[in-house]
Amino acid sequence: MPSTPPAPRRPRAALAMGAEAAAAVLSPDSLAALAEVCDLAPLPAIDDFTTEEARAVLADTEVLITGWGCPPIHAGVLAAAPALRAVVHTAGSVRGHVTDACWDRGIEVSSAAAANALPVAEYTVAMILLSGKRAIERAGEYRATRLRDNWLAMPPGVGNYRRTVGILSASLIGRRVIELLRPYDLEVLLHDPYVTDEEAAGLGVRPVSLAGLFVESDVVSVHTPLLPATTGLVSRGLLASMRPDAVLINTSRGAVVDQEALADVLRAGRIRAVLDVTDPDPLPAGHPLWDCDNALITPHLAGSQGNELRRLADLAVGEIARWAAGDGFTHPVRRERLAFLA
């Protein structure tokens, strides 16, 4: 009779994140699932690497499970964690805590950015479809008048049949939006200088220039990460070139858009906007965007919230299980790709 293969070794792991993040992301069920794939250090999660208690935990930690509020893992922290070999992040960007010292030491890094991308993409698709029907504006008019509009008299611009949607950047979220839009009768354009025509064809989109994206689209959805090269990328000229009554959706970062120019274009009534992010975030109470009736501003809610946080924890559990079995991460973060990530 063949022998039963040994169970994967359970690596020593510790949580490093803010207390509020730990309570929100790691339910009792999630903690139990983590305990099945790793030898998890007792709570509370570490939110300060300088304490004696933290140093004692770090001394034999092989995997650090991080989240929002994790302090930077600099050389001094690594000196106190000689066994550390991997960081599994239960959120998106690792820029705030994974330092050059981690990369220099060859620590493997995984992120739940793919899990966090899904609710952002779902929000974006919902707003694309609702904006096509002018649902929010028409609901406001309905509440004010208590009278139904004449649906047979709607202009051809209302609706989602053969509407043109422009995606700015084939980022993780941008690609997920493209995927979710496939069942609909929409033409999807893409501007991303790093995507070849062949790759665009594989995605089912038509590649266009940056200027072409704004001129040709009924909806432009911004998914580019905030980098020095993309700050203010959505300029006054691009906004002014948009079709009358076109919609700008931004779930990326507020500073990618020239907000002063956006406020001017919105106040002129030329276009509409859906903004889940602003610069600063939140906007000051007196900012002119608040007074634009043609702008829907939501409180940075597109990313994982409520029960969606469980998806982040589930991804982390799966990543640790695969890593412990020697299969590596499904969602690795590569040092050479950091310049292109949010």
C-alpha positions as CSV (number, residue, x, y, z in Angstrom):
1,M,0.0,0.0,0.0
2,P,1.5,3.4,-1.0
3,S,2.4,5.6,1.9
4,T,0.5,8.8,2.6
5,P,2.5,11.9,1.7
6,P,3.4,14.1,4.6
7,A,1.3,17.1,5.3
8,P,2.9,20.4,4.3
9,R,4.9,22.1,7.0
10,R,3.1,24.9,8.8
11,P,5.5,27.9,8.7
12,R,5.7,30.2,11.7
13,A,3.6,33.3,11.0
14,A,2.7,36.6,12.6
15,L,0.2,39.4,11.9
16,A,1.4,42.9,11.3
17,M,-1.3,45.5,10.8
18,G,-3.3,48.1,12.7
19,A,-5.8,46.8,15.3
20,E,-8.8,48.2,13.4
21,A,-7.6,46.5,10.1
22,A,-7.1,43.2,11.9
23,A,-10.6,43.3,13.4
24,A,-12.2,44.2,10.1
25,V,-10.3,41.8,7.8
26,L,-9.7,38.8,10.0
27,S,-12.9,37.3,11.3
28,P,-12.8,34.4,13.7
29,D,-13.3,32.1,10.7
30,S,-10.4,33.7,8.8
31,L,-8.1,33.3,11.8
32,A,-9.1,29.6,12.1
33,A,-8.4,29.1,8.4
34,L,-5.0,30.8,8.9
35,A,-4.2,28.6,11.8
36,E,-4.7,25.5,9.6
37,V,-2.0,26.6,7.2
38,C,0.5,28.2,9.5
39,D,1.6,28.3,13.1
40,L,0.2,31.7,13.9
41,A,1.6,33.8,16.7
42,P,-1.0,34.9,19.3
43,L,-2.9,38.1,18.9
44,P,-2.8,41.1,19.0
45,A,-1.4,41.9,15.6
46,I,1.9,43.8,15.6
47,D,1.5,47.5,14.9
48,D,4.9,48.6,16.3
49,F,8.0,46.7,15.4
50,T,10.1,48.4,18.1
51,T,8.5,46.8,21.2
52,E,10.0,43.9,23.1
53,E,6.9,41.9,22.5
54,A,7.2,42.5,18.7
55,R,10.9,41.6,18.7
56,A,10.2,38.3,20.5
57,V,7.6,37.4,17.9
58,L,9.8,38.4,15.0
59,A,12.7,36.3,16.2
60,D,11.3,33.1,14.6
61,T,8.7,34.4,12.2
62,E,9.0,33.0,8.7
63,V,5.9,34.7,7.1
64,L,4.6,38.1,8.0
65,I,0.9,38.6,7.3
66,T,0.5,42.3,6.8
67,G,-2.4,44.7,6.3
68,W,-3.4,48.3,6.5
69,G,-1.4,50.0,9.3
70,C,1.7,47.8,9.0
71,P,4.8,49.8,9.8
72,P,7.7,49.8,7.3
73,I,9.7,46.6,7.3
74,H,13.1,48.3,7.2
75,A,16.6,46.8,7.8
76,G,16.3,47.1,11.6
77,V,13.1,45.1,11.6
78,L,14.7,42.5,9.3
79,A,17.7,42.2,11.7
80,A,15.3,41.2,14.4
81,A,13.6,38.7,12.1
82,P,16.4,36.4,10.8
83,A,14.0,33.7,9.7
84,L,11.6,35.9,7.7
85,R,11.2,34.7,4.2
86,A,7.9,36.0,2.9
87,V,5.3,38.8,3.3
88,V,1.7,38.1,2.5
89,H,-0.3,41.3,2.3
90,T,-4.1,41.3,3.0
91,A,-4.6,44.5,1.0
92,G,-3.4,46.1,-2.3
93,S,-0.3,48.2,-2.5
94,V,2.8,47.1,-0.6
95,R,4.6,50.4,-1.2
96,G,4.0,51.6,2.4
97,H,5.7,48.8,4.2
98,V,7.8,46.6,1.9
99,T,11.1,48.5,1.7
100,D,14.2,48.1,-0.4
101,A,15.7,46.1,2.5
102,C,13.1,43.4,2.0
103,W,13.8,43.1,-1.7
104,D,17.6,43.2,-1.1
105,R,17.2,40.2,1.2
106,G,15.2,38.3,-1.3
107,I,12.0,38.1,0.7
108,E,9.0,36.8,-1.4
109,V,6.0,39.1,-1.4
110,S,2.4,38.5,-2.2
111,S,-0.5,40.9,-2.3
112,A,-4.3,40.7,-2.3
113,A,-4.5,43.4,-4.9
114,A,-6.3,41.0,-7.3
115,A,-9.0,40.4,-4.7
116,N,-9.4,44.1,-4.0
117,A,-9.6,44.8,-7.7
118,L,-12.9,42.9,-8.1
119,P,-15.2,45.2,-6.1
120,V,-13.6,48.3,-7.7
121,A,-14.3,46.8,-11.1
122,E,-17.9,45.9,-10.1
123,Y,-18.5,49.5,-8.9
124,T,-17.1,50.8,-12.2
125,V,-19.2,48.6,-14.4
126,A,-22.3,49.6,-12.3
127,M,-21.6,53.3,-12.8
128,I,-20.9,52.8,-16.5
129,L,-24.3,51.2,-17.0
130,L,-26.2,53.6,-14.7
131,S,-24.7,56.6,-16.3
132,G,-25.8,55.3,-19.7
133,K,-29.4,55.3,-18.6
134,R,-28.8,58.6,-16.8
135,A,-30.3,56.8,-13.8
136,I,-29.1,59.1,-11.0
137,E,-30.1,62.3,-12.8
138,R,-33.5,60.9,-13.8
139,A,-34.1,59.7,-10.3
140,G,-33.5,63.1,-8.9
141,E,-35.9,64.7,-11.4
142,Y,-38.5,62.0,-10.6
143,R,-38.2,62.8,-6.9
144,A,-38.5,66.5,-7.5
145,T,-41.5,66.4,-10.0
146,R,-43.2,63.1,-8.9
147,L,-43.8,62.7,-12.7
148,R,-42.5,60.0,-15.0
149,D,-40.5,61.2,-18.0
150,N,-41.6,60.2,-21.5
151,W,-39.4,57.1,-22.1
152,L,-40.4,57.1,-25.8
153,A,-39.0,60.6,-26.2
154,M,-35.5,59.8,-24.7
155,P,-32.8,61.1,-27.0
156,P,-30.5,58.5,-28.7
157,G,-27.7,59.3,-26.3
158,V,-29.6,57.6,-23.5
159,G,-28.9,53.9,-23.1
160,N,-26.1,51.4,-23.3
161,Y,-26.5,49.8,-26.7
162,R,-23.2,50.3,-28.7
163,R,-22.0,52.9,-26.2
164,T,-18.3,53.5,-26.4
165,V,-16.3,53.0,-23.1
166,G,-12.7,54.1,-22.9
167,I,-10.4,52.4,-20.3
168,L,-7.4,54.4,-19.3
169,S,-4.7,51.8,-18.3
170,A,-4.8,48.0,-18.5
171,S,-4.0,47.8,-14.8
172,L,-5.2,45.0,-12.6
173,I,-8.5,46.8,-12.1
174,G,-8.6,48.1,-15.7
175,R,-8.3,44.5,-17.0
176,R,-11.0,43.3,-14.6
177,V,-13.4,46.0,-15.8
178,I,-12.7,45.0,-19.4
179,E,-13.5,41.4,-18.5
180,L,-16.8,42.3,-16.8
181,L,-17.9,44.5,-19.7
182,R,-17.7,41.6,-22.2
183,P,-21.4,40.5,-21.9
184,Y,-22.6,44.0,-22.8
185,D,-23.2,45.5,-26.3
186,L,-20.4,48.1,-25.8
187,E,-17.4,49.1,-27.8
188,V,-14.4,49.2,-25.4
189,L,-11.3,51.3,-26.2
190,L,-8.0,51.1,-24.3
191,H,-5.1,53.5,-23.9
192,D,-2.1,51.9,-22.3
193,P,1.4,52.6,-23.8
194,Y,2.6,49.3,-22.4
195,V,0.0,47.1,-24.1
196,T,0.8,45.9,-27.7
197,D,-1.8,45.8,-30.4
198,E,-1.7,42.0,-30.2
199,E,-2.3,42.1,-26.4
200,A,-5.2,44.5,-26.9
201,A,-6.8,42.1,-29.4
202,G,-6.5,39.4,-26.9
203,L,-8.3,41.6,-24.4
204,G,-11.0,42.3,-26.9
205,V,-10.5,46.0,-27.0
206,R,-9.4,48.6,-29.6
207,P,-6.2,50.4,-28.7
208,V,-6.2,54.2,-29.2
209,S,-4.1,57.2,-28.4
210,L,-4.6,59.1,-25.2
211,A,-6.3,61.9,-27.1
212,G,-8.3,59.5,-29.1
213,L,-9.6,57.8,-25.9
214,F,-11.2,61.1,-24.7
215,V,-12.5,62.2,-28.1
216,E,-14.1,58.9,-29.0
217,S,-15.6,57.7,-25.7
218,D,-19.0,58.2,-24.2
219,V,-17.5,57.1,-20.9
220,V,-13.8,57.3,-19.8
221,S,-12.9,55.2,-16.8
222,V,-9.6,56.0,-15.2
223,H,-7.5,53.1,-13.8
224,T,-3.9,54.3,-14.1
225,P,-1.8,54.2,-10.9
226,L,-0.6,57.5,-9.5
227,L,3.0,57.9,-10.5
228,P,5.1,61.0,-11.2
229,A,4.4,60.5,-14.9
230,T,0.6,60.2,-14.4
231,T,0.0,63.1,-12.0
232,G,-2.4,65.4,-13.7
233,L,-2.5,63.1,-16.8
234,V,-6.2,63.8,-17.3
235,S,-5.6,67.4,-18.3
236,R,-7.8,70.4,-19.0
237,G,-7.3,69.8,-22.8
238,L,-8.4,66.2,-22.6
239,L,-11.5,67.0,-20.5
240,A,-12.4,69.8,-22.9
241,S,-12.2,67.3,-25.8
242,M,-14.8,64.9,-24.4
243,R,-18.1,64.5,-26.1
244,P,-21.0,66.5,-24.8
245,D,-22.7,64.7,-21.9
246,A,-19.8,62.2,-21.8
247,V,-18.9,60.7,-18.4
248,L,-15.6,60.6,-16.6
249,I,-15.3,57.9,-13.9
250,N,-12.3,57.9,-11.5
251,T,-11.7,55.0,-9.1
252,S,-7.9,55.3,-9.3
253,R,-6.4,58.3,-7.5
254,G,-7.7,61.9,-7.4
255,A,-4.4,63.5,-8.4
256,V,-4.4,61.7,-11.8
257,V,-7.1,64.2,-12.8
258,D,-6.7,68.0,-13.0
259,Q,-9.5,68.7,-10.6
260,E,-9.6,72.4,-11.1
261,A,-10.1,71.8,-14.8
262,L,-12.7,69.1,-14.1
263,A,-14.6,71.5,-11.8
264,D,-14.6,74.1,-14.6
265,V,-15.8,71.7,-17.2
266,L,-18.5,70.3,-15.0
267,R,-19.8,73.8,-14.0
268,A,-20.1,74.5,-17.7
269,G,-22.4,71.5,-18.0
270,R,-20.4,69.8,-20.8
271,I,-19.8,66.5,-19.2
272,R,-20.7,64.4,-16.1
273,A,-18.4,62.7,-13.6
274,V,-18.4,59.8,-11.1
275,L,-15.6,60.3,-8.6
276,D,-14.8,57.7,-5.9
277,V,-11.4,59.4,-5.3
278,T,-10.4,63.0,-5.1
279,D,-7.4,65.1,-4.2
280,P,-7.3,65.6,-1.3
281,D,-9.5,62.8,-0.2
282,P,-11.9,63.8,1.2
283,L,-12.4,67.2,-0.5
284,P,-12.6,70.3,1.7
285,A,-16.1,71.4,2.5
286,G,-16.0,74.4,0.2
287,H,-14.5,72.7,-2.8
288,P,-16.4,73.6,-6.0
289,L,-16.9,70.0,-7.0
290,W,-19.4,69.6,-4.2
291,D,-21.7,72.1,-5.9
292,C,-21.7,70.3,-9.3
293,D,-25.0,68.6,-9.7
294,N,-23.5,66.6,-12.6
295,A,-20.9,65.0,-10.4
296,L,-21.6,62.0,-8.2
297,I,-18.9,61.9,-5.5
298,T,-18.8,58.7,-3.4
299,P,-16.7,58.3,-0.2
300,H,-13.9,56.0,-1.6
301,L,-16.2,53.0,-1.3
302,A,-15.3,51.1,-4.4
303,G,-12.6,49.0,-2.8
304,S,-13.3,46.1,-0.4
305,Q,-15.6,46.9,2.4
306,G,-17.9,44.9,4.7
307,N,-18.2,41.3,3.7
308,E,-15.8,41.9,0.7
309,L,-12.9,42.0,3.2
310,R,-13.3,38.3,3.7
311,R,-12.1,37.8,0.1
312,L,-8.8,39.4,1.1
313,A,-8.3,37.1,4.0
314,D,-9.3,34.1,1.9
315,L,-6.6,35.0,-0.7
316,A,-4.0,35.3,2.0
317,V,-4.9,31.8,3.4
318,G,-4.5,30.3,-0.1
319,E,-1.2,32.0,-0.7
320,I,0.3,30.8,2.5
321,A,-0.9,27.2,1.9
322,R,0.7,27.2,-1.6
323,W,3.9,28.8,-0.4
324,A,4.2,26.3,2.5
325,A,3.7,23.5,0.0
326,G,6.6,24.8,-2.1
327,D,4.3,25.9,-5.0
328,G,5.1,29.7,-4.7
329,F,2.6,32.5,-4.7
330,T,-0.2,32.9,-7.2
331,H,-0.2,36.7,-6.7
332,P,3.5,37.6,-6.3
333,V,4.7,41.2,-6.3
334,R,7.9,41.7,-8.3
335,R,10.4,44.4,-7.5
336,E,10.9,45.2,-11.1
337,R,7.1,45.9,-11.5
338,L,6.8,48.4,-8.6
339,A,7.3,51.4,-10.9
340,F,4.1,50.4,-12.7
341,L,1.9,49.6,-9.7
342,A,-0.3,51.8,-7.5
